[in-house]
Amino acid sequence: MCQLSSSAATRTRQTLQPWLNQHLQTQVNICKSLYSATLGEMLALIDEAPNSKLVLVVAHNPGLEYLLRYLQNPSNAPWRYCLATPVRA
């Protein structure tokens, strides 16, 4: 199962719509807090989806950039094998 968490902002919902059109079984969690979320808040959100094979976060900078840098650092277990890639819409 895929867990998708998105900011409630109109632009992020527009960005994720093509994904949703192709992946109809995606569970979507709209989070107002993602608009200005910190690294810790984003990690907590990811931790809430332990049974998901794929977790997608559609959010904003600077929090999203902090999350990507954190996940790309191999010393940050348990994210050691995570590949995080920014996507530009």
Secondary structure, DSSP 4 states (H G I P E B T S, - for coil): -EEEEEESSHHHHHHHHHHHHH-TT-EEEEEGGGGG--HHHHHHHHHT-TT-SEEEEE--TTHHHHHHHHHH-TTSTT-TT--------
